């Protein structure tokens, strides 16, 4: 089975084609492929299912624990670059169909940069979802590992929990992220961002990603965090999101639609060996 590997600001994905048998991979095999010691190693798998008659490129996204994600900003940019490398798209905008909705992508700079229309962020508890009364989930109190925190929740096709802090710290993402991901008020689990506002046009985030753990960068997390920052009046329309893996430029429109631009790097291509998928861990 052939694969291609890319990273977007250190957030790496393996791209596979369904027509080459990747649609038959089991959860255990997905976990094996993504494992950094027993497999190729990645933050997830992008499964390309072939172009539909309507012109949209259907994409499924899998986390390294084998669960399926609705949307990934970095994954979408990588997938767009993959299509560019295969000469299936040019510089004109094109559509990608994800479980979290249809998005528009455009490849620039000879494939090195991609702009994605990520969709509209919502703070509606029924859409995220968050349990309890119907409301916008903004600056609510939650106790995690004995510490009281304030969080806002959002969705851009997948769920997010954003916590504003004086400083965004890796240590807090790793400490509180595992608890927040599976907190009962988030029935579909959640991605978690610790947000530091640098100024009106710059924020810094540390990320705990649902199904993946601590993550160097995330497009959907950047979108949710920037939208929360603007909704709370902390930032303006144009926001640069700083992450350990690099920076993304976002435009957060008045209706919280997100336009995201960032880089993509091709890493390698190759073939899986059957022995890797057959050998049992433990």
N, C-alpha and C positions, 0 to 999 in steps of 0.2 A: 504494500500500500504506500503510495507516494505521499509526501507531505512537504509543505513549505512553512518556514518559521519566520516571523517578523516580531519586532517590538515597537511600541509607541510610548516613548518616554520611560522605557524600562518595564512596561507592562507587556509581557510577551504572550503571543498566541501561536498555536499551530493551526494551519489551514488544511482541511481535508475535503475531498469531493465525495458526495454521496454515491455518484454513479460508479466510483471505484471501490465501493464496498464499505465506506466509512459509516453509512447509515445503519449498518448491522453491528456496530460496536456496542458492547455491553457497558453498564455503569462501571464495572470492575476494570474493564479495558481502558476506558477513558481515564480513570484514576491512575492506572499504570502508566499510560502515555505521558500524563502531566507530571508524574512523580520525578523529582529532580535527582534522585539516586537510582531508581529502578527503571526509569523511562527516559524519554527525550527531555522532559522538563518544560513546563509552561504554566502560565496563569489561566489557561483555558484552551478550548478547541473551538474553532470556527468551522462549521459544516456547510459547505456550499452545495445547494441542491439543484442548480441549473436554472437558466433563465426562463421565466414564465412568458406566456404569450402577451401578457399585458405590459411587458417591458421591465418589470421590477425583478431584481435579483434576490431570490429567497435565501435567507440565512438563518441557521440555528446556532445558538451560542451555548456552550457547556462550560461550567465551572470545573475546577480541578477535583472537586469532591463528587463529580458526576451529575450534579443537579443542572437543570437547564435555566439559563438566565433570559430575561425578556429583552434586554438591550445592553449594549456596551459601547460607549463613545470611542474608546481606544480600539475596541474590536471592529467597529464600523470603519474607522480610518484604515486599519490594517486590511480589512476585506476590500475596501476601495482600491488600495495600492495593489493588492493581489490581482484584482480584475484588470487594473492598468497593465501590470506586468504580463498578463496573458493576452493583451490587446483586445479585451472584450469591451473596454470603455476607452473613451478619449477624454479631452478636456471639458466637454459639455457635461452639465449636471445629469445625474441618473438616479434612479430610485433603488433602494434596498428594502426588502420586506422582512421585518423581524417579528418575533412574538410580541414585542412591545409597541408595534406599529410600523408604518412606512416612513422612511426618512430619505432626504435628498442629500447626495454626496457630490463633491466635485474635486477632482485631482488636479494639483498644481505643482509647479517646480519640478517637472519631470518625475512625478510620483513621490517626491520627498515630503510633500505637504498636502494635507487634505482638509477641506472644509465640509462640515456636516451640519445640516439643519436638524438638530436633535429633537425638535418638537416642543410642546408647551409643558412647562412645569405646573403642577397643581399641588395645592396644600390641603385639598379636600380629604378629610379622614376616610370617606367611603371609597375614594379612588386609590389611596396609597397602598393598602388600607391600614387604618389604626382603629382599634376597638374603642367603643364608647359613643357618646353623642355625636351627631353630625356637626362638623365644625372645621374651620381652618386650624391645623395643628401648629401653633406658634408659641414658642417660649413656655412650654409646659414643664412641670417639675417631675423628675424621675430620680429614684435612688438606686445607685449601681455600686455594688461592692462596698456598701456602707457610706458612699459619698453622694450628696445631693447635687444633681446637675439639671440644667435647663436645656430642653431640646425643642427643635422644630422638625416637622416631618414633611416630606415632599415626594412626588413621583414624577418621573419623566418617561414612564413606561415600566419602571422598576422602582422599588421602595427605597427611601433614604431617611436617615436620622441625622440631623445636623446639630452640633453642639458648639456654640460660640464660647471661645476661651480667650484669655489674655494672650496666651501662647499656645500654638498648635504643637503638641509634643508627640513624638513617636511612642514614648513610654505610656502615655495615656491611651493612645489608639490600641496598643497591645494589651493594656490592662483592662480597659472598659469595653473594647470592641467585642470580644467573645460573649460577654453578658448581654450587650445591647442587641447583637445580631439575633439572638433567640428569645428576647424579652417577650412575654406573652401578649403584650399589647400590639405586637407586630405579627399578625397571623401568618404572613408569608415570609417571615424573617425580614431582615433589613440590612442594607449597607449603612455604614457609619462614617461620618466625617467630623473631625475636630477642626474648627474654623477659627483662624486668627485674621482679623482685619488689619492690614498694614496701612492702607489709606483708602480714599474713595474709589480707586481704580486697581487696587492690588489686594489679594487675599492669599493666605497660605493655608493649606489643609494637610492633615494626616489622615490616612484612610484605613479602615478595616472593611474589607469587601466580603459580602455574603458568599459563602461557599469557597472562598479563596484565602481569607485571612489578611494579614498586613500586606499592603500593596503600595508600590512606589508611585503609581499614577492611575487615574481613572477619569474617563471623559464624562460618564454619567454622574459620578460623584462631584466632579467639578461643576457640572451644570446645576445640580441640586444645591450645592453650597453657595454658588454665585447667586442663584435665584433667591435663596433664603436671605443672603446678605442684602440684596436689593429690596426684598419685601419688608425687611426690618428697618430700612432706611439707612443702612450702614455703607452702601456703595451706590454708584451710579450705573449707567447702562453698559459701558465698556469696562470689562474686568479681566485682568490677567491673573490666572490661578497658578500659584507657585506650589510645586510638589517635590518630594525627594527625587523623582525621576526627571523633572523638567517643568516647563511652563506651557500652559494653554491660553490662547486668547479667546475670550467669550464676549459676545454681544447679547445682553439680556434685555429683550424688548419690553415695552410697557405692559404687554399681556403675558410676559414671562416665557415667550418663545425664545429658544436658545440657538445661536449660531456659533459654532465651535470650529477653531482652526488650530491645527497642530501637526507635528512632524511624525513620520513613519520611517522605520529602517528595516530593510530586508536582512535577515541573519543567515539563513542557510536553507537548503532543500535536500531531500534524500528519500530513502525508502525504509519503512519499518521492517524489522526482521521478525518472523513469526515467533521465534524463541522468546522475545521480549514479552509478547502478549500471552504466552502460554505459561511462563514461569510464575509460581505463586509466591506472594510476599508472606513471610512468616511461617 
